[in-house]
Amino acid sequence: MTITTINGDILRQMFERGAQNLSANRHVVDELNVFPVPDGDTGTNMYLTFSNSVAELNKLNDLSLYAVAKTASSGALIGARGNSGVILSQLLRGVARSCKNKTSLDIAGIAEAVTMAATQAYKAVMMPTEGTILTVAREMGEFAEAHAAEYDDMAAFLADVLTTGKKALAKTPELLPVLKEAGVVDAGGQGLIFILEGMMSVITGEPLSDAPEQPAADTVKAEESEEDDDAAYCVKYTILGIESGAIEKHQAYLSVIGIAKTPEIGADGVSFHVNTDHPGKALEKAVKAGAVTDIAVVNKQLAAEQPRGETIPYGFVAVSPGEGLTEIFKEVGVQGVISGGQTMNPSTEDFLAEIKKINAEHIFIFPNNGNIIMAANQAKEMSDKNVHVIPTKTIPQCVSTMLAFDPDVSWDQNEAQMNDVLKNVSCGEVTYAVRDTKIGGKKITKGDIIGIHEKNIVSVGKNVSEVTLELLAGMVTEDSEMISLYYGSDVSDADADALAEQLEKTYPDCDVEVGLGGQPLYFYFVAVE
């Protein structure tokens, strides 16, 4: 059947097929991370964002064009994770706007949709960077707008739009030197191409390759244990594409780290539920088993303590990748904690849910990761409360800005003071390389320990403490007064104390503070003030 126009039902099928193709290839996108660190998650973030669109479409009865486009847009906006997910949600927002007051899209309508998608995405980014998904979207929009009138075959037109996108993607290393040095194309742009290839298959009728198999439907559900427990977190999520043999294995792992409820097996995936003190471990294991969606992490203690009636002047929400850091945040006055960080970026919806819980005149959000700031800002725009995002990219920045908070001055004075503090905190992190590469003039081998400062890999070695010392040697100046260490789940108390003792001897004029962060993947978060 030749498709000459796209109505709502066809558009819904295209979105579903786009999500399916991205799911099958999300690990390819994840591995395009410029830094060889164990937290490449662009593909996963884009998939989780887009799969939320499809989940909302599955609830939709009205299959008119605008209803489908608007629902997909709303689903992506609320489910957006990471910067790539937020940009994808804005692309869908542009598509929805182009569909308003239309019953179908012909070639001219598609050209308008592609163009408006790129325009909307550029508007949403404060400082657009060329050589990214934005460039890929823009060049497709420019081609579509300039050449739509030359086509009378929709499939041929879309094929050429897609080819334009692929050419733009291939050029991204020439626009961003860091991509060229790492030998990769832009991850977000590649994710967009996978989505469009899936959508295109609906028009051509060609099957997708390597699509993940879904588990067979099974509505049988055993009785759940009503056993009470004192675990700090209630964690729920659904894994799509998990192999039948891996379900029992994953359930067994959850039973080790907490009290696991019976999984629910359905046609769309397997839903898991565990009460645990280690939500990060559960989610880290989950993303290795398949595509994860419908993530919900609730801090049971904070939820129980949350006041319902009284309105307080100020509320604070922070993203935490570890239990130790959660305790530190609570000590400095943070009321709402969202479990997340590298490899588990919280969604816009996660922020909105936490904002809703806090009865405060003004709420400050600390994303604590550069890849989470856009989702926090999107939540701010969608909330009807007075929300202020402090663009913290690291855990130490959050702690320092919270310590600078003064309850006796106005919210805008506090916001200014907090942003000033960010300029005076120098932060670094120590992790390991997941692949061989060359970046910043340094040759890196898989398994090497690497120290990162201000988006630059500055130290490489085989020993965690030695790499950390070398990292700090480039961060401490004669004006430095304090060094803070937050050690992760793979560092022993003894090793952290030994490193702190060595730093005290090396930098006698600096106070050295060490705290258990409990974060996965990263041996240390460090800060110098």
Backbone hydrogen bonds, N-H to C=O, Kabsch-Sander energy under -0.5 kcal/mol:
donor,donor_aa,acceptor,acceptor_aa,energy
3,I,1,M,-0.5
4,T,2,T,-0.6
6,I,105,L,-2.4
7,N,5,T,-0.6
11,L,7,N,-2.5
12,R,8,G,-2.4
13,Q,9,D,-2.1
14,M,10,I,-2.2
15,F,11,L,-2.4
16,E,12,R,-2.3
17,R,13,Q,-2.5
18,G,14,M,-2.4
19,A,15,F,-2.3
20,Q,16,E,-2.1
21,N,17,R,-2.4
22,L,18,G,-2.1
23,S,19,A,-2.4
24,A,20,Q,-2.0
25,N,21,N,-1.1
26,R,22,L,-0.8
26,R,23,S,-0.7
28,V,25,N,-0.6
29,V,25,N,-1.5
30,D,26,R,-2.7
31,E,27,H,-1.9
32,L,29,V,-1.7
33,N,30,D,-1.3
37,V,35,F,-1.1
39,D,37,V,-0.8
40,G,37,V,-0.7
41,D,39,D,-0.6
45,N,41,D,-2.9
46,M,42,T,-2.5
47,Y,43,G,-2.5
48,L,44,T,-2.9
49,T,45,N,-2.1
50,F,46,M,-2.7
51,S,47,Y,-3.3
52,N,48,L,-1.1
53,S,49,T,-0.9
54,V,50,F,-1.8
55,A,51,S,-2.4
56,E,52,N,-1.9
57,L,53,S,-2.1
58,N,54,V,-1.9
59,K,56,E,-1.0
60,L,57,L,-1.4
63,L,61,N,-0.8
66,Y,102,K,-0.6
68,V,64,S,-2.4
69,A,65,L,-2.5
70,K,66,Y,-3.1
71,T,67,A,-2.2
72,A,68,V,-2.4
73,S,69,A,-2.1
74,S,70,K,-2.8
75,G,71,T,-2.6
76,A,72,A,-2.0
77,L,73,S,-2.5
78,I,74,S,-2.2
79,G,75,G,-1.7
80,A,76,A,-0.8
82,G,346,P,-0.6
85,G,81,R,-1.1
86,V,82,G,-2.1
87,I,83,N,-2.4
88,L,84,S,-2.2
89,S,85,G,-2.3
90,Q,86,V,-1.7
91,L,87,I,-2.0
92,L,88,L,-2.1
93,R,89,S,-1.5
94,G,90,Q,-2.0
95,V,91,L,-1.8
96,A,92,L,-2.5
97,R,93,R,-2.1
98,S,94,G,-1.7
99,C,95,V,-1.1
99,C,96,A,-0.7
100,K,96,A,-0.6
100,K,97,R,-0.8
102,K,99,C,-1.8
105,L,6,I,-2.0
110,I,106,D,-2.5
111,A,107,I,-2.3
112,E,108,A,-2.1
113,A,109,G,-2.1
114,V,110,I,-2.7
115,T,111,A,-2.1
116,M,112,E,-2.8
117,A,113,A,-2.1
118,A,114,V,-1.7
119,T,115,T,-2.2
120,Q,116,M,-2.6
121,A,117,A,-2.0
122,Y,118,A,-2.2
123,K,119,T,-2.0
124,A,120,Q,-1.4
125,V,121,A,-0.7
125,V,122,Y,-0.9
126,M,124,A,-0.6
135,T,132,T,-0.7
136,V,132,T,-1.6
137,A,133,I,-2.4
138,R,134,L,-2.7
139,E,135,T,-2.6
140,M,136,V,-1.6
141,G,137,A,-2.2
142,E,138,R,-2.7
143,F,139,E,-2.0
144,A,140,M,-2.7
145,E,141,G,-2.5
146,A,142,E,-2.0
147,H,143,F,-2.2
148,A,144,A,-1.6
150,E,147,H,-1.9
151,Y,148,A,-1.8
154,M,152,D,-0.6
157,F,153,D,-2.2
158,L,154,M,-2.9
159,A,155,A,-2.2
160,D,156,A,-1.9
161,V,157,F,-2.2
162,L,158,L,-2.6
163,T,159,A,-2.2
164,T,160,D,-2.1
165,G,161,V,-1.9
166,K,162,L,-2.3
167,K,163,T,-2.2
168,A,164,T,-2.3
169,L,165,G,-2.4
170,A,166,K,-2.2
171,K,167,K,-1.1
172,T,168,A,-0.5
172,T,169,L,-1.3
174,E,171,K,-1.5
175,L,171,K,-0.9
175,L,172,T,-0.7
176,L,172,T,-2.0
179,L,176,L,-1.4
180,K,173,P,-0.6
180,K,176,L,-1.5
181,E,177,P,-2.7
182,A,178,V,-1.6
183,G,179,L,-1.1
184,V,179,L,-2.2
190,Q,186,D,-1.9
191,G,187,A,-2.4
192,L,188,G,-2.1
193,I,189,G,-1.9
194,F,190,Q,-2.1
195,I,191,G,-2.0
196,L,192,L,-2.5
197,E,193,I,-2.5
198,G,194,F,-1.9
199,M,195,I,-2.4
200,M,196,L,-2.6
201,S,197,E,-1.3
202,V,198,G,-0.6
202,V,199,M,-1.1
203,I,199,M,-0.7
203,I,200,M,-0.6
204,T,200,M,-2.1
205,G,201,S,-2.0
218,D,265,I,-0.6
233,Y,276,T,-2.1
234,C,298,V,-2.4
235,V,233,Y,-0.6
235,V,274,V,-2.9
236,K,296,A,-2.6
237,Y,272,F,-1.9
238,T,293,T,-2.9
239,I,270,V,-2.9
240,L,238,T,-0.6
240,L,291,A,-4.0
246,A,243,E,-1.7
247,I,243,E,-0.8
247,I,244,S,-0.8
248,E,244,S,-0.6
249,K,245,G,-0.6
250,H,246,A,-2.5
251,Q,247,I,-2.5
252,A,248,E,-2.2
253,Y,249,K,-1.8
254,L,250,H,-2.2
255,S,251,Q,-1.7
256,V,252,A,-0.9
256,V,253,Y,-0.9
257,I,253,Y,-1.5
258,G,254,L,-1.0
259,I,275,N,-2.5
260,A,258,G,-0.7
261,K,273,H,-3.1
264,E,271,S,-2.2
265,I,263,P,-0.6
266,G,264,E,-0.6
266,G,269,G,-2.5
269,G,266,G,-1.2
270,V,239,I,-2.1
271,S,264,E,-2.8
272,F,237,Y,-3.2
274,V,235,V,-2.6
275,N,259,I,-2.4
276,T,233,Y,-2.1
276,T,274,V,-0.6
277,D,257,I,-0.7
282,A,278,H,-1.5
283,L,279,P,-2.3
284,E,280,G,-2.5
285,K,281,K,-2.0
286,A,282,A,-2.0
287,V,283,L,-2.2
288,K,284,E,-0.6
288,K,285,K,-0.6
289,A,285,K,-0.5
289,A,286,A,-1.6
290,G,286,A,-1.0
291,A,240,L,-1.8
293,T,238,T,-2.8
296,A,236,K,-2.8
298,V,234,C,-2.4
300,K,232,A,-2.3
300,K,298,V,-1.0
301,Q,232,A,-0.7
303,A,299,N,-2.5
304,A,300,K,-2.0
305,E,301,Q,-2.1
306,Q,302,L,-1.4
312,I,310,E,-0.5
312,I,359,N,-3.0
315,G,362,H,-2.4
317,V,364,F,-2.7
318,A,336,G,-2.5
319,V,366,F,-1.9
320,S,338,I,-2.7
324,G,517,G,-0.6
325,L,517,G,-1.9
326,T,322,G,-1.9
327,E,323,E,-1.9
328,I,324,G,-1.8
329,F,325,L,-2.7
330,K,326,T,-2.1
331,E,327,E,-1.9
332,V,328,I,-1.4
333,G,330,K,-1.1
334,V,329,F,-2.5
335,Q,316,F,-0.9
336,G,316,F,-2.7
337,V,335,Q,-0.5
338,I,318,A,-2.6
339,S,337,V,-0.6
340,G,320,S,-2.5
341,G,344,M,-0.9
343,T,39,D,-0.5
344,M,341,G,-1.2
348,T,80,A,-1.4
349,E,78,I,-2.3
351,F,347,S,-1.6
352,L,348,T,-2.4
353,A,349,E,-2.6
354,E,350,D,-1.8
355,I,351,F,-2.8
356,K,352,L,-2.2
357,K,353,A,-1.0
358,I,354,E,-0.9
358,I,355,I,-0.8
359,N,357,K,-0.6
360,A,358,I,-1.3
361,E,312,I,-2.2
362,H,313,P,-1.6
363,I,386,N,-2.8
364,F,315,G,-2.9
365,I,388,H,-2.7
366,F,317,V,-2.9
368,N,392,T,-0.7
369,N,392,T,-1.3
370,G,393,K,-0.5
372,I,369,N,-2.0
373,I,369,N,-0.8
376,A,372,I,-2.0
377,N,373,I,-2.5
378,Q,374,M,-2.2
379,A,375,A,-2.1
380,K,376,A,-2.1
381,E,377,N,-2.1
382,M,378,Q,-1.6
383,S,379,A,-1.7
387,V,385,K,-1.3
388,H,363,I,-3.0
390,I,365,I,-2.7
390,I,388,H,-0.6
392,T,390,I,-3.2
398,C,394,T,-1.3
399,V,395,I,-2.1
400,S,396,P,-2.5
401,T,397,Q,-2.5
402,M,398,C,-2.4
403,L,399,V,-2.0
404,A,400,S,-1.0
405,F,402,M,-1.2
409,V,406,D,-1.6
414,N,410,S,-2.2
415,E,411,W,-2.6
416,A,412,D,-2.0
417,Q,413,Q,-2.5
418,M,414,N,-2.8
419,N,415,E,-2.2
420,D,416,A,-1.8
421,V,417,Q,-2.0
422,L,418,M,-1.5
423,K,419,N,-0.7
423,K,420,D,-0.8
424,N,420,D,-0.5
424,N,421,V,-1.7
425,V,422,L,-0.9
426,S,424,N,-0.6
426,S,528,V,-2.6
427,C,425,V,-0.6
428,G,526,V,-2.4
429,E,452,I,-1.9
430,V,524,Y,-2.5
431,T,450,I,-2.3
433,A,448,D,-2.6
434,V,36,P,-3.2
437,T,444,I,-2.5
439,I,442,K,-2.1
442,K,439,I,-1.9
444,I,437,T,-3.2
444,I,442,K,-0.6
447,G,433,A,-2.4
448,D,445,T,-2.6
449,I,461,G,-3.2
450,I,431,T,-2.4
451,G,459,S,-3.0
452,I,429,E,-3.0
453,H,456,N,-3.0
454,E,427,C,-0.9
456,N,453,H,-1.3
458,V,451,G,-2.3
458,V,456,N,-0.8
459,S,451,G,-1.4
461,G,449,I,-2.3
467,V,463,N,-2.4
468,T,464,V,-2.2
469,L,465,S,-2.5
470,E,466,E,-2.2
471,L,467,V,-2.3
472,L,468,T,-2.5
473,A,469,L,-1.8
474,G,470,E,-0.9
474,G,471,L,-0.9
475,M,472,L,-1.2
476,V,472,L,-2.7
480,S,477,T,-1.4
483,I,511,D,-3.1
484,S,527,A,-2.7
485,L,513,E,-2.6
486,Y,525,F,-2.5
487,Y,485,L,-0.5
487,Y,515,G,-2.0
488,G,523,F,-2.7
489,S,519,Q,-2.2
491,V,488,G,-1.6
496,A,492,S,-2.2
497,D,493,D,-2.5
498,A,494,A,-2.3
499,L,495,D,-2.2
500,A,496,A,-2.3
501,E,497,D,-2.3
502,Q,498,A,-2.0
503,L,499,L,-2.2
504,E,500,A,-2.0
505,K,501,E,-1.5
506,T,502,Q,-2.2
507,Y,503,L,-2.9
510,C,507,Y,-1.8
511,D,481,E,-2.8
513,E,483,I,-2.8
513,E,511,D,-0.5
515,G,485,L,-2.5
517,G,487,Y,-2.5
517,G,515,G,-0.6
518,G,487,Y,-2.1
522,Y,520,P,-1.9
523,F,430,V,-1.9
523,F,521,L,-0.6
524,Y,430,V,-1.2
525,F,486,Y,-2.0
526,V,428,G,-2.6
527,A,484,S,-2.0
528,V,426,S,-2.7
529,E,482,M,-2.5
